[in-house]
Amino acid sequence: MITASIVLFKENLETIKKTVDSFLKTPLEKKLYLIDNSPINDLESHFKHLEIEYIYVGNNIGFGKAHNLVLNKINSDFHLILNPDVEFQSNVISNLIKVLLNEPKVSFITPKVLYPNKEIQFVCRKHPTFFDLINRKLKISKNNIRKNEYQDQDLEYPFYPDFIHGCFMLFKTEDFKRLKGFDERYFLYMEDADMCRKIDDIGKKKLFYPKIEITHQHQKGSSKSIKLFLFHLSSAFKYFLKWGT
């Protein structure tokens, strides 16, 4: 069995419908948790389905804390952390599970991620440093960005990066629960980087598997909004206080 959780906040209905439909087409026993942090409950009526549990929070409690609301509900073999702007074919999850079953040291797997125009998203990263985050904003060193995103290696082959950007994280549920989900001190951003550090601490790995692909719109909100940028900055300080630079 597979479960999945998607955190919503003022989402575009047509976009989230495509993501939900992608998951529901998966030919496995499954359940989807939609956790809505929006101020108004105007989406629930669109997602009445036997395989969906809709959780309306009533206020924005943050990304990680919202995903953690289902920690005590899930008793699946695999749990998918999914962004609300992702689309994929019906066989994607099944094929990734087959790979994951043969990887005892891997906690989660992520496929190749493409923009809608089919350009690759560089979701694999080295563990972030303070300079890396500043450099991504100011573009001080493009060479550093290339190295940080593993662009100097052939990304058509699977490998085990330090950190994988978390738009599609297919976990072994036992590991997700063992890690106690996301660190709730991060309101938004850096939860996935923190999760990857926690996986290192239990002696497990993260697998990037580019033989399978998905599409992610990727809004890049923190580069467009001062408020979101400040959330990102706050999370970065918490991350470096916890893990060092």
Sequence and secondary structure as in RCSB ss.txt:
>XXXX:A:sequence
MITASIVLFKENLETIKKTVDSFLKTPLEKKLYLIDNSPINDLESHFKHLEIEYIYVGNNIGFGKAHNLVLNKIN
SDFHLILNPDVEFQSNVISNLIKVLLNEPKVSFITPKVLYPNKEIQFVCRKHPTFFDLINRKLKISKNNIRKNEY
QDQDLEYPFYPDFIHGCFMLFKTEDFKRLKGFDERYFLYMEDADMCRKIDDIGKKKLFYPKIEITHQHQKGSSKS
IKLFLFHLSSAFKYFLKWGT
>XXXX:A:secstr
 EEEEEEESS  HHHHHHHHHHHHTSSSSEEEEEEE  SS  SGGG   TTEEEEE SS   HHHHHHTTTTT  
 SEEEEE TTEE  TTHHHHHHHHHHT TTEEEEEEEEE TTS B   EE    HHHHHHHHH S HHHHHHHTT
TTS TTS B  SEE TTEEEEEHHHHHHTTSS TT SSSSHHHHHHHHHHHTT EEEEEEEEEEEE    GGGT 
HHHHHHHHHHHHHHHHHH  
